[in-house]
Amino acid sequence: MARGQALFNTKPIQITQVKGLNDDLHLPVIHGSCTTCHDTTNASNHSVPAPLDIGLTDVARRTADMPLYTLRNKFTAELIETTDPGRALLTSKWQDVGRFKGPILRGLAARAPYFHNGSAKRLNDVVDFYDQRFGVGLSASEKDDLVAFLRTL
Ligand code: HEC
């Protein structure tokens, strides 16, 4: 658990292509960790109201039970295919397509499945998502440690 906590706080993650972070800050790469986004002490939600697109609604991650929306920007004619327009449903803004708030992580163990679309059945799937999406390079035992920590929140 303690090893997992240290990983959560300090394991380096190269954060790239996250809408709401890399684009808004004009930084192609942010050298961060889990706590860059889950930064509220002892609750681990995002302390600033910045909905983010971490790639969960990309077509490549769509499963048969998810809808597929094709959205067209009226001004630029750009097309986006997504399984969930996310915050754009509230704001009608193109930049908000696929953005979601970082949730509070307290009591995680009791509320599988995870992510807004339930795409991660278990906490191990959450950790695998981050490992692949950001190329973190977690070993099998580091993944187990991180899951052990997430279970205690
Ligand atoms: C770039 C920002 C960012 C980073 C880095 C990040 N997260 Fe997240 N996390 C989010 C956002 C945004 C969501 C909500 C996504 C959604 O459901 O659409 C989320 C959701 C989660 C959830 C699901 C919670 C639930 O109730 O479904 C868990 C667990 C989680 N993150 C753990 C981690 C761990 C562990 C790490 C480090 C390996 C990490 N996060 C790194 C932004 C981030």
Backbone and ligand atoms as CSV (ligand in chain L), in Angstrom:
chain,resi,resn,atom,element,x,y,z
A,1,MET,N,N,0.831,-1.195,0.000
A,1,MET,CA,C,0.000,0.000,0.000
A,1,MET,C,C,0.875,1.258,0.000
A,2,ALA,N,N,1.888,1.254,0.890
A,2,ALA,CA,C,2.782,2.417,0.962
A,2,ALA,C,C,3.575,2.573,-0.334
A,3,ARG,N,N,3.997,1.440,-0.898
A,3,ARG,CA,C,4.723,1.522,-2.184
A,3,ARG,C,C,3.800,2.084,-3.256
A,4,GLY,N,N,2.544,1.669,-3.232
A,4,GLY,CA,C,1.570,2.158,-4.213
A,4,GLY,C,C,1.315,3.649,-4.051
A,5,GLN,N,N,1.263,4.093,-2.809
A,5,GLN,CA,C,1.055,5.526,-2.551
A,5,GLN,C,C,2.216,6.341,-3.128
A,6,ALA,N,N,3.425,5.819,-2.943
A,6,ALA,CA,C,4.597,6.529,-3.475
A,6,ALA,C,C,4.527,6.588,-5.002
A,7,LEU,N,N,4.087,5.492,-5.621
A,7,LEU,CA,C,3.956,5.485,-7.089
A,7,LEU,C,C,2.909,6.507,-7.535
A,8,PHE,N,N,1.772,6.530,-6.844
A,8,PHE,CA,C,0.696,7.468,-7.181
A,8,PHE,C,C,1.203,8.909,-7.112
A,9,ASN,N,N,2.009,9.184,-6.090
A,9,ASN,CA,C,2.482,10.558,-5.888
A,9,ASN,C,C,3.648,10.940,-6.797
A,10,THR,N,N,4.486,9.973,-7.158
A,10,THR,CA,C,5.755,10.368,-7.789
A,10,THR,C,C,6.114,9.644,-9.092
A,11,LYS,N,N,5.471,8.531,-9.427
A,11,LYS,CA,C,5.897,7.825,-10.650
A,11,LYS,C,C,5.739,8.760,-11.850
A,12,PRO,N,N,6.834,9.008,-12.587
A,12,PRO,CA,C,6.747,9.979,-13.679
A,12,PRO,C,C,5.818,9.533,-14.805
A,13,ILE,N,N,4.944,10.438,-15.235
A,13,ILE,CA,C,4.057,10.204,-16.380
A,13,ILE,C,C,4.255,11.365,-17.351
A,14,GLN,N,N,4.549,11.031,-18.599
A,14,GLN,CA,C,4.644,12.072,-19.639
A,14,GLN,C,C,3.220,12.301,-20.150
A,15,ILE,N,N,2.618,13.393,-19.748
A,15,ILE,CA,C,1.223,13.656,-20.115
A,15,ILE,C,C,1.189,14.360,-21.471
A,16,THR,N,N,0.608,13.672,-22.459
A,16,THR,CA,C,0.538,14.235,-23.814
A,16,THR,C,C,-0.882,14.116,-24.345
A,17,GLN,N,N,-1.239,15.032,-25.230
A,17,GLN,CA,C,-2.501,14.995,-25.976
A,17,GLN,C,C,-3.727,14.893,-25.075
A,18,VAL,N,N,-3.672,15.538,-23.910
A,18,VAL,CA,C,-4.853,15.624,-23.048
A,18,VAL,C,C,-5.500,16.980,-23.285
A,19,LYS,N,N,-6.700,16.940,-23.896
A,19,LYS,CA,C,-7.417,18.199,-24.127
A,19,LYS,C,C,-7.826,18.790,-22.790
A,20,GLY,N,N,-7.611,20.083,-22.628
A,20,GLY,CA,C,-7.910,20.745,-21.363
A,20,GLY,C,C,-6.657,20.931,-20.537
A,21,LEU,N,N,-5.548,20.320,-20.969
A,21,LEU,CA,C,-4.288,20.442,-20.230
A,21,LEU,C,C,-3.183,20.837,-21.206
A,22,ASN,N,N,-2.785,19.889,-22.075
A,22,ASN,CA,C,-1.686,20.184,-22.990
A,22,ASN,C,C,-2.018,21.347,-23.931
A,23,ASP,N,N,-3.270,21.362,-24.453
A,23,ASP,CA,C,-3.623,22.432,-25.393
A,23,ASP,C,C,-3.815,23.771,-24.659
A,24,ASP,N,N,-4.537,23.733,-23.541
A,24,ASP,CA,C,-4.806,24.995,-22.839
A,24,ASP,C,C,-3.516,25.629,-22.304
A,25,LEU,N,N,-2.562,24.778,-21.886
A,25,LEU,CA,C,-1.315,25.319,-21.325
A,25,LEU,C,C,-0.232,25.498,-22.392
A,26,HIS,N,N,-0.551,25.088,-23.634
A,26,HIS,CA,C,0.412,25.150,-24.744
A,26,HIS,C,C,1.697,24.400,-24.417
A,27,LEU,N,N,1.537,23.245,-23.777
A,27,LEU,CA,C,2.688,22.406,-23.445
A,27,LEU,C,C,2.469,21.028,-24.064
A,28,PRO,N,N,3.237,20.661,-25.098
A,28,PRO,CA,C,3.036,19.359,-25.740
A,28,PRO,C,C,3.267,18.192,-24.769
A,29,VAL,N,N,4.216,18.348,-23.857
A,29,VAL,CA,C,4.489,17.303,-22.865
A,29,VAL,C,C,4.517,17.929,-21.476
A,30,ILE,N,N,3.753,17.333,-20.548
A,30,ILE,CA,C,3.813,17.768,-19.156
A,30,ILE,C,C,4.409,16.625,-18.362
A,31,HIS,N,N,5.505,16.900,-17.660
A,31,HIS,CA,C,6.146,15.856,-16.862
A,31,HIS,C,C,5.440,15.816,-15.518
A,32,GLY,N,N,4.525,14.854,-15.362
A,32,GLY,CA,C,3.700,14.834,-14.158
A,32,GLY,C,C,3.635,13.468,-13.521
A,33,SER,N,N,2.525,13.232,-12.822
A,33,SER,CA,C,2.262,11.955,-12.152
A,33,SER,C,C,0.742,11.844,-12.025
A,34,CYS,N,N,0.279,10.777,-11.354
A,34,CYS,CA,C,-1.168,10.667,-11.126
A,34,CYS,C,C,-1.675,11.927,-10.424
A,35,THR,N,N,-0.856,12.489,-9.546
A,35,THR,CA,C,-1.313,13.620,-8.729
A,35,THR,C,C,-1.326,14.946,-9.490
A,36,THR,N,N,-0.856,14.949,-10.731
A,36,THR,CA,C,-1.007,16.175,-11.521
A,36,THR,C,C,-2.497,16.466,-11.691
A,37,CYS,N,N,-3.264,15.409,-11.921
A,37,CYS,CA,C,-4.705,15.582,-12.138
A,37,CYS,C,C,-5.519,15.234,-10.888
A,38,HIS,N,N,-5.074,14.256,-10.138
A,38,HIS,CA,C,-5.784,13.863,-8.906
A,38,HIS,C,C,-5.029,14.491,-7.737
A,39,ASP,N,N,-5.210,15.789,-7.563
A,39,ASP,CA,C,-4.294,16.513,-6.671
A,39,ASP,C,C,-4.912,17.010,-5.369
A,40,THR,N,N,-6.170,16.679,-5.081
A,40,THR,CA,C,-6.743,17.150,-3.817
A,40,THR,C,C,-6.332,16.208,-2.696
A,41,THR,N,N,-5.674,16.741,-1.682
A,41,THR,CA,C,-5.151,15.918,-0.604
A,41,THR,C,C,-6.249,15.071,0.020
A,42,ASN,N,N,-5.976,13.792,0.175
A,42,ASN,CA,C,-6.870,12.828,0.836
A,42,ASN,C,C,-8.212,12.609,0.148
A,43,ALA,N,N,-8.434,13.177,-1.019
A,43,ALA,CA,C,-9.667,12.903,-1.751
A,43,ALA,C,C,-9.353,12.578,-3.205
A,44,SER,N,N,-8.236,13.102,-3.670
A,44,SER,CA,C,-7.694,12.748,-4.981
A,44,SER,C,C,-8.552,13.140,-6.171
A,45,ASN,N,N,-9.438,14.102,-5.995
A,45,ASN,CA,C,-10.089,14.595,-7.201
A,45,ASN,C,C,-9.271,15.766,-7.750
A,46,HIS,N,N,-9.748,16.343,-8.818
A,46,HIS,CA,C,-8.998,17.423,-9.449
A,46,HIS,C,C,-9.406,18.719,-8.765
A,47,SER,N,N,-8.444,19.433,-8.210
A,47,SER,CA,C,-8.790,20.577,-7.369
A,47,SER,C,C,-9.180,21.811,-8.162
A,48,VAL,N,N,-8.908,21.807,-9.469
A,48,VAL,CA,C,-9.349,22.935,-10.290
A,48,VAL,C,C,-10.410,22.443,-11.272
A,49,PRO,N,N,-11.415,23.288,-11.557
A,49,PRO,CA,C,-12.492,22.827,-12.440
A,49,PRO,C,C,-12.048,22.795,-13.893
A,50,ALA,N,N,-11.235,21.811,-14.254
A,50,ALA,CA,C,-10.723,21.728,-15.612
A,50,ALA,C,C,-11.073,20.364,-16.194
A,51,PRO,N,N,-12.220,20.243,-16.842
A,51,PRO,CA,C,-12.566,18.952,-17.433
A,51,PRO,C,C,-11.531,18.555,-18.485
A,52,LEU,N,N,-11.158,17.287,-18.479
A,52,LEU,CA,C,-10.065,16.819,-19.333
A,52,LEU,C,C,-10.525,15.690,-20.242
A,53,ASP,N,N,-9.867,15.595,-21.395
A,53,ASP,CA,C,-10.088,14.471,-22.302
A,53,ASP,C,C,-8.837,13.610,-22.272
A,54,ILE,N,N,-8.910,12.489,-21.531
A,54,ILE,CA,C,-7.732,11.624,-21.431
A,54,ILE,C,C,-7.780,10.483,-22.449
A,55,GLY,N,N,-8.747,10.558,-23.362
A,55,GLY,CA,C,-8.746,9.612,-24.481
A,55,GLY,C,C,-9.714,8.449,-24.347
A,56,LEU,N,N,-10.557,8.485,-23.307
A,56,LEU,CA,C,-11.462,7.349,-23.071
A,56,LEU,C,C,-12.561,7.248,-24.125
A,57,THR,N,N,-12.903,8.359,-24.772
A,57,THR,CA,C,-14.026,8.349,-25.718
A,57,THR,C,C,-13.553,8.198,-27.169
A,58,ASP,N,N,-12.252,7.948,-27.353
A,58,ASP,CA,C,-11.740,7.762,-28.712
A,58,ASP,C,C,-12.399,6.542,-29.363
A,59,VAL,N,N,-12.601,6.625,-30.670
A,59,VAL,CA,C,-13.245,5.531,-31.393
A,59,VAL,C,C,-12.486,4.218,-31.191
A,60,ALA,N,N,-11.166,4.310,-31.096
A,60,ALA,CA,C,-10.350,3.105,-30.949
A,60,ALA,C,C,-10.703,2.325,-29.681
A,61,ARG,N,N,-11.263,2.997,-28.686
A,61,ARG,CA,C,-11.614,2.319,-27.427
A,61,ARG,C,C,-13.086,1.930,-27.355
A,62,ARG,N,N,-13.808,2.140,-28.442
A,62,ARG,CA,C,-15.248,1.876,-28.408
A,62,ARG,C,C,-15.515,0.375,-28.378
A,63,THR,N,N,-16.472,-0.029,-27.525
A,63,THR,CA,C,-16.945,-1.415,-27.536
A,63,THR,C,C,-18.367,-1.411,-28.092
A,64,ALA,N,N,-18.874,-2.588,-28.452
A,64,ALA,CA,C,-20.138,-2.695,-29.186
A,64,ALA,C,C,-21.325,-2.080,-28.442
A,65,ASP,N,N,-21.219,-2.002,-27.102
A,65,ASP,CA,C,-22.351,-1.475,-26.332
A,65,ASP,C,C,-22.323,0.044,-26.187
A,66,MET,N,N,-21.361,0.707,-26.836
A,66,MET,CA,C,-21.272,2.173,-26.712
A,66,MET,C,C,-21.791,2.841,-27.984
A,67,PRO,N,N,-22.429,4.016,-27.836
A,67,PRO,CA,C,-22.857,4.744,-29.031
A,67,PRO,C,C,-21.653,5.333,-29.775
A,68,LEU,N,N,-21.880,5.727,-31.015
A,68,LEU,CA,C,-20.830,6.409,-31.774
A,68,LEU,C,C,-21.432,7.683,-32.355
A,69,TYR,N,N,-20.913,8.827,-31.950
A,69,TYR,CA,C,-21.397,10.109,-32.452
A,69,TYR,C,C,-20.386,10.650,-33.453
A,70,THR,N,N,-20.889,11.201,-34.567
A,70,THR,CA,C,-20.021,11.928,-35.487
A,70,THR,C,C,-20.431,13.392,-35.400
A,71,LEU,N,N,-19.525,14.236,-34.927
A,71,LEU,CA,C,-19.822,15.655,-34.742
A,71,LEU,C,C,-19.058,16.458,-35.793
A,72,ARG,N,N,-19.736,17.502,-36.323
A,72,ARG,CA,C,-19.073,18.346,-37.327
A,72,ARG,C,C,-19.043,19.780,-36.836
A,73,ASN,N,N,-17.865,20.366,-36.901
A,73,ASN,CA,C,-17.714,21.766,-36.507
A,73,ASN,C,C,-18.275,22.649,-37.619
A,74,LYS,N,N,-19.278,23.462,-37.286
A,74,LYS,CA,C,-19.967,24.269,-38.301
A,74,LYS,C,C,-19.055,25.291,-38.963
A,75,PHE,N,N,-17.997,25.700,-38.273
A,75,PHE,CA,C,-17.122,26.743,-38.821
A,75,PHE,C,C,-15.953,26.166,-39.604
A,76,THR,N,N,-15.360,25.092,-39.104
A,76,THR,CA,C,-14.158,24.562,-39.755
A,76,THR,C,C,-14.438,23.294,-40.547
A,77,ALA,N,N,-15.643,22.711,-40.374
A,77,ALA,CA,C,-16.032,21.448,-41.015
A,77,ALA,C,C,-15.227,20.258,-40.488
A,78,GLU,N,N,-14.443,20.475,-39.447
A,78,GLU,CA,C,-13.705,19.362,-38.836
A,78,GLU,C,C,-14.698,18.331,-38.297
A,79,LEU,N,N,-14.337,17.048,-38.400
A,79,LEU,CA,C,-15.202,15.979,-37.885
A,79,LEU,C,C,-14.535,15.320,-36.680
A,80,ILE,N,N,-15.345,14.972,-35.686
A,80,ILE,CA,C,-14.845,14.178,-34.560
A,80,ILE,C,C,-15.796,13.010,-34.373
A,81,GLU,N,N,-15.226,11.814,-34.282
A,81,GLU,CA,C,-16.026,10.650,-33.895
A,81,GLU,C,C,-15.732,10.354,-32.441
A,82,THR,N,N,-16.779,10.203,-31.651
A,82,THR,CA,C,-16.570,9.998,-30.218
A,82,THR,C,C,-17.702,9.137,-29.656
A,83,THR,N,N,-17.416,8.449,-28.568
A,83,THR,CA,C,-18.483,7.644,-27.948
A,83,THR,C,C,-19.267,8.458,-26.928
A,84,ASP,N,N,-18.779,9.684,-26.611
A,84,ASP,CA,C,-19.495,10.529,-25.651
A,84,ASP,C,C,-19.018,11.980,-25.788
A,85,PRO,N,N,-19.901,12.905,-26.176
A,85,PRO,CA,C,-19.477,14.307,-26.317
A,85,PRO,C,C,-19.064,14.957,-25.002
A,86,GLY,N,N,-19.408,14.337,-23.866
A,86,GLY,CA,C,-18.956,14.837,-22.569
A,86,GLY,C,C,-19.435,16.247,-22.289
A,87,ARG,N,N,-18.523,17.084,-21.822
A,87,ARG,CA,C,-18.887,18.432,-21.384
A,87,ARG,C,C,-19.523,19.282,-22.493
A,88,ALA,N,N,-19.213,18.940,-23.748
A,88,ALA,CA,C,-19.789,19.702,-24.868
A,88,ALA,C,C,-21.319,19.634,-24.869
A,89,LEU,N,N,-21.890,18.607,-24.265
A,89,LEU,CA,C,-23.350,18.520,-24.189
A,89,LEU,C,C,-23.915,19.650,-23.333
A,90,LEU,N,N,-23.115,20.125,-22.380
A,90,LEU,CA,C,-23.556,21.222,-21.517
A,90,LEU,C,C,-23.219,22.577,-22.111
A,91,THR,N,N,-22.063,22.692,-22.753
A,91,THR,CA,C,-21.565,24.005,-23.170
A,91,THR,C,C,-21.729,24.277,-24.663
A,92,SER,N,N,-21.954,23.215,-25.452
A,92,SER,CA,C,-21.996,23.308,-26.920
A,92,SER,C,C,-20.677,23.794,-27.513
A,93,LYS,N,N,-19.596,23.708,-26.757
A,93,LYS,CA,C,-18.311,24.173,-27.285
A,93,LYS,C,C,-17.515,23.011,-27.882
A,94,TRP,N,N,-16.942,23.270,-29.055
A,94,TRP,CA,C,-16.162,22.261,-29.767
A,94,TRP,C,C,-15.003,21.780,-28.905
A,95,GLN,N,N,-14.353,22.695,-28.219
A,95,GLN,CA,C,-13.173,22.335,-27.413
A,95,GLN,C,C,-13.527,21.435,-26.225
A,96,ASP,N,N,-14.818,21.355,-25.890
A,96,ASP,CA,C,-15.218,20.545,-24.735
A,96,ASP,C,C,-15.620,19.117,-25.105
A,97,VAL,N,N,-15.557,18.783,-26.397
A,97,VAL,CA,C,-15.926,17.419,-26.796
A,97,VAL,C,C,-14.971,16.418,-26.133
A,98,GLY,N,N,-15.543,15.446,-25.456
A,98,GLY,CA,C,-14.737,14.382,-24.836
A,98,GLY,C,C,-14.108,14.751,-23.508
A,99,ARG,N,N,-14.446,15.944,-22.971
A,99,ARG,CA,C,-13.840,16.320,-21.683
A,99,ARG,C,C,-14.740,15.918,-20.512
A,100,PHE,N,N,-14.107,15.422,-19.451
A,100,PHE,CA,C,-14.832,14.982,-18.252
A,100,PHE,C,C,-14.093,15.453,-17.010
A,101,LYS,N,N,-14.853,15.668,-15.951
A,101,LYS,CA,C,-14.221,16.071,-14.690
A,101,LYS,C,C,-13.487,14.893,-14.064
A,102,GLY,N,N,-12.379,15.182,-13.403
A,102,GLY,CA,C,-11.685,14.148,-12.639
A,102,GLY,C,C,-12.501,13.843,-11.393
A,103,PRO,N,N,-12.888,12.578,-11.181
A,103,PRO,CA,C,-13.751,12.253,-10.045
A,103,PRO,C,C,-12.974,12.131,-8.736
A,104,ILE,N,N,-13.705,12.231,-7.641
A,104,ILE,CA,C,-13.113,11.944,-6.329
A,104,ILE,C,C,-12.783,10.456,-6.280
A,105,LEU,N,N,-11.632,10.126,-5.771
A,105,LEU,CA,C,-11.235,8.714,-5.764
A,105,LEU,C,C,-11.575,8.006,-4.451
A,106,ARG,N,N,-12.136,8.720,-3.512
A,106,ARG,CA,C,-12.485,8.074,-2.231
A,106,ARG,C,C,-13.478,6.947,-2.417
A,107,GLY,N,N,-13.294,5.873,-1.653
A,107,GLY,CA,C,-14.247,4.766,-1.666
A,107,GLY,C,C,-14.293,4.011,-2.981
A,108,LEU,N,N,-13.200,4.113,-3.756
A,108,LEU,CA,C,-13.139,3.493,-5.081
A,108,LEU,C,C,-13.499,2.015,-5.084
A,109,ALA,N,N,-12.915,1.273,-4.108
A,109,ALA,CA,C,-13.031,-0.188,-4.134
A,109,ALA,C,C,-14.492,-0.629,-4.182
A,110,ALA,N,N,-15.386,0.191,-3.631
A,110,ALA,CA,C,-16.789,-0.215,-3.516
A,110,ALA,C,C,-17.623,0.137,-4.740
A,111,ARG,N,N,-17.023,0.752,-5.763
A,111,ARG,CA,C,-17.906,1.219,-6.837
A,111,ARG,C,C,-17.438,0.916,-8.259
A,112,ALA,N,N,-16.929,-0.301,-8.474
A,112,ALA,CA,C,-16.629,-0.715,-9.846
A,112,ALA,C,C,-17.950,-0.736,-10.640
A,113,PRO,N,N,-17.958,-0.568,-11.947
A,113,PRO,CA,C,-16.807,-0.322,-12.807
A,113,PRO,C,C,-16.392,1.150,-12.803
A,114,TYR,N,N,-15.260,1.429,-13.445
A,114,TYR,CA,C,-14.649,2.754,-13.371
A,114,TYR,C,C,-14.679,3.509,-14.701
A,115,PHE,N,N,-14.429,4.790,-14.585
A,115,PHE,CA,C,-14.516,5.797,-15.652
A,115,PHE,C,C,-16.002,6.041,-15.972
A,116,HIS,N,N,-16.280,7.185,-16.616
A,116,HIS,CA,C,-17.676,7.588,-16.804
A,116,HIS,C,C,-18.467,6.558,-17.598
A,117,ASN,N,N,-17.754,5.773,-18.428
A,117,ASN,CA,C,-18.465,4.811,-19.278
A,117,ASN,C,C,-18.308,3.376,-18.778
A,118,GLY,N,N,-17.763,3.221,-17.585
A,118,GLY,CA,C,-17.619,1.875,-17.020
A,118,GLY,C,C,-16.679,0.979,-17.804
A,119,SER,N,N,-15.775,1.596,-18.589
A,119,SER,CA,C,-14.931,0.783,-19.469
A,119,SER,C,C,-13.858,0.000,-18.718
A,120,ALA,N,N,-13.571,0.362,-17.473
A,120,ALA,CA,C,-12.604,-0.399,-16.676
A,120,ALA,C,C,-13.384,-1.201,-15.625
A,121,LYS,N,N,-13.385,-2.514,-15.799
A,121,LYS,CA,C,-14.196,-3.355,-14.905
A,121,LYS,C,C,-13.599,-3.396,-13.493
A,122,ARG,N,N,-12.260,-3.389,-13.440
A,122,ARG,CA,C,-11.588,-3.512,-12.139
A,122,ARG,C,C,-10.494,-2.441,-12.050
A,123,LEU,N,N,-9.968,-2.256,-10.856
A,123,LEU,CA,C,-8.909,-1.251,-10.695
A,123,LEU,C,C,-7.673,-1.617,-11.504
A,124,ASN,N,N,-7.431,-2.931,-11.688
A,124,ASN,CA,C,-6.294,-3.331,-12.524
A,124,ASN,C,C,-6.467,-2.806,-13.948
A,125,ASP,N,N,-7.724,-2.760,-14.428
A,125,ASP,CA,C,-7.970,-2.257,-15.786
A,125,ASP,C,C,-7.705,-0.754,-15.868
A,126,VAL,N,N,-8.020,-0.033,-14.769
A,126,VAL,CA,C,-7.730,1.408,-14.723
A,126,VAL,C,C,-6.219,1.617,-14.867
A,127,VAL,N,N,-5.461,0.865,-14.067
A,127,VAL,CA,C,-4.003,1.024,-14.073
A,127,VAL,C,C,-3.439,0.632,-15.440
A,128,ASP,N,N,-3.979,-0.430,-16.040
A,128,ASP,CA,C,-3.523,-0.834,-17.384
A,128,ASP,C,C,-3.819,0.267,-18.407
A,129,PHE,N,N,-5.009,0.903,-18.279
A,129,PHE,CA,C,-5.353,2.002,-19.204
A,129,PHE,C,C,-4.269,3.079,-19.145
A,130,TYR,N,N,-3.948,3.549,-17.933
A,130,TYR,CA,C,-2.953,4.623,-17.812
A,130,TYR,C,C,-1.580,4.171,-18.312
A,131,ASP,N,N,-1.214,2.922,-17.978
A,131,ASP,CA,C,0.093,2.414,-18.390
A,131,ASP,C,C,0.220,2.454,-19.909
A,132,GLN,N,N,-0.864,2.040,-20.608
A,132,GLN,CA,C,-0.815,2.019,-22.075
A,132,GLN,C,C,-0.960,3.419,-22.656
A,133,ARG,N,N,-1.945,4.162,-22.176
A,133,ARG,CA,C,-2.261,5.475,-22.766
A,133,ARG,C,C,-1.058,6.410,-22.680
A,134,PHE,N,N,-0.355,6.389,-21.550
A,134,PHE,CA,C,0.756,7.325,-21.363
A,134,PHE,C,C,2.123,6.638,-21.401
A,135,GLY,N,N,2.165,5.355,-21.740
A,135,GLY,CA,C,3.442,4.643,-21.814
A,135,GLY,C,C,4.243,4.769,-20.541
A,136,VAL,N,N,3.597,4.533,-19.400
A,136,VAL,CA,C,4.252,4.764,-18.100
A,136,VAL,C,C,5.373,3.750,-17.856
A,137,GLY,N,N,5.186,2.506,-18.309
A,137,GLY,CA,C,6.203,1.492,-18.095
A,137,GLY,C,C,6.165,0.888,-16.694
A,138,LEU,N,N,4.951,0.663,-16.164
A,138,LEU,CA,C,4.813,0.057,-14.835
A,138,LEU,C,C,5.099,-1.442,-14.930
A,139,SER,N,N,5.854,-1.975,-13.960
A,139,SER,CA,C,6.081,-3.426,-13.901
A,139,SER,C,C,4.848,-4.077,-13.288
A,140,ALA,N,N,4.776,-5.411,-13.378
A,140,ALA,CA,C,3.618,-6.127,-12.817
A,140,ALA,C,C,3.498,-5.853,-11.322
A,141,SER,N,N,4.618,-5.823,-10.614
A,141,SER,CA,C,4.509,-5.620,-9.158
A,141,SER,C,C,4.154,-4.161,-8.836
A,142,GLU,N,N,4.608,-3.219,-9.677
A,142,GLU,CA,C,4.207,-1.817,-9.458
A,142,GLU,C,C,2.700,-1.653,-9.675
A,143,LYS,N,N,2.166,-2.362,-10.678
A,143,LYS,CA,C,0.709,-2.294,-10.916
A,143,LYS,C,C,-0.033,-2.827,-9.699
A,144,ASP,N,N,0.450,-3.952,-9.143
A,144,ASP,CA,C,-0.204,-4.532,-7.953
A,144,ASP,C,C,-0.144,-3.548,-6.786
A,145,ASP,N,N,1.005,-2.884,-6.611
A,145,ASP,CA,C,1.160,-1.935,-5.498
A,145,ASP,C,C,0.188,-0.760,-5.654
A,146,LEU,N,N,0.086,-0.267,-6.889
A,146,LEU,CA,C,-0.800,0.875,-7.150
A,146,LEU,C,C,-2.257,0.490,-6.876
A,147,VAL,N,N,-2.651,-0.695,-7.308
A,147,VAL,CA,C,-4.023,-1.164,-7.069
A,147,VAL,C,C,-4.263,-1.317,-5.564
A,148,ALA,N,N,-3.265,-1.851,-4.844
A,148,ALA,CA,C,-3.412,-2.018,-3.384
A,148,ALA,C,C,-3.648,-0.661,-2.733
A,149,PHE,N,N,-2.953,0.363,-3.215
A,149,PHE,CA,C,-3.145,1.717,-2.674
A,149,PHE,C,C,-4.542,2.245,-3.015
A,150,LEU,N,N,-4.951,2.108,-4.282
A,150,LEU,CA,C,-6.252,2.645,-4.711
A,150,LEU,C,C,-7.397,1.996,-3.921
A,151,ARG,N,N,-7.211,0.725,-3.552
A,151,ARG,CA,C,-8.242,0.018,-2.770
A,151,ARG,C,C,-8.472,0.623,-1.394
A,152,THR,N,N,-7.463,1.327,-0.869
A,152,THR,CA,C,-7.573,1.830,0.512
A,152,THR,C,C,-8.197,3.215,0.585
A,153,LEU,N,N,-8.461,3.833,-0.572
A,153,LEU,CA,C,-8.894,5.237,-0.543
A,153,LEU,C,C,-10.321,5.381,-0.014
L,1,HEC,C1,C,-4.077,13.872,-17.316
L,1,HEC,C2,C,-4.853,13.835,-16.113
L,1,HEC,C3,C,-4.901,12.534,-15.344
L,1,HEC,C4,C,-3.845,11.747,-14.936
L,1,HEC,C5,C,-2.358,11.963,-15.182
L,1,HEC,C6,C,-4.414,10.650,-14.201
L,1,HEC,N1,N,-5.777,10.758,-14.180
L,1,HEC,FE1,FE,-7.077,9.434,-13.349
L,1,HEC,N2,N,-8.654,10.463,-14.160
L,1,HEC,C7,C,-8.567,11.649,-14.850
L,1,HEC,C8,C,-9.876,12.009,-15.368
L,1,HEC,C9,C,-10.212,13.242,-16.204
L,1,HEC,C10,C,-10.749,10.964,-14.958
L,1,HEC,C11,C,-12.224,10.841,-15.321
L,1,HEC,C12,C,-12.264,10.176,-16.684
L,1,HEC,C13,C,-13.638,9.785,-17.155
L,1,HEC,O1,O,-14.334,9.015,-16.491
L,1,HEC,O2,O,-13.997,10.252,-18.240
L,1,HEC,C14,C,-9.942,10.019,-14.184
L,1,HEC,C15,C,-10.437,8.880,-13.592
L,1,HEC,C16,C,-9.706,8.024,-12.769
L,1,HEC,C17,C,-10.249,6.899,-12.041
L,1,HEC,C18,C,-11.691,6.419,-12.102
L,1,HEC,C19,C,-12.511,6.875,-10.924
L,1,HEC,C20,C,-13.953,6.453,-11.005
L,1,HEC,O3,O,-14.665,6.726,-10.044
L,1,HEC,O4,O,-14.395,5.880,-12.026
L,1,HEC,C21,C,-9.217,6.328,-11.344
L,1,HEC,C22,C,-9.283,5.128,-10.392
L,1,HEC,C23,C,-8.019,7.079,-11.645
L,1,HEC,N3,N,-8.349,8.104,-12.523
L,1,HEC,C24,C,-6.758,6.784,-11.164
L,1,HEC,C25,C,-5.567,7.341,-11.681
L,1,HEC,C26,C,-4.242,6.814,-11.437
L,1,HEC,C27,C,-3.906,5.600,-10.583
L,1,HEC,C28,C,-3.374,7.600,-12.156
L,1,HEC,C29,C,-1.883,7.443,-12.321
L,1,HEC,C30,C,-1.435,6.153,-12.876
L,1,HEC,C31,C,-4.175,8.628,-12.823
L,1,HEC,N4,N,-5.511,8.435,-12.517
L,1,HEC,C32,C,-3.668,9.636,-13.630
L,1,HEC,C33,C,-7.409,12.379,-15.057
L,1,HEC,C34,C,-6.117,11.892,-14.862
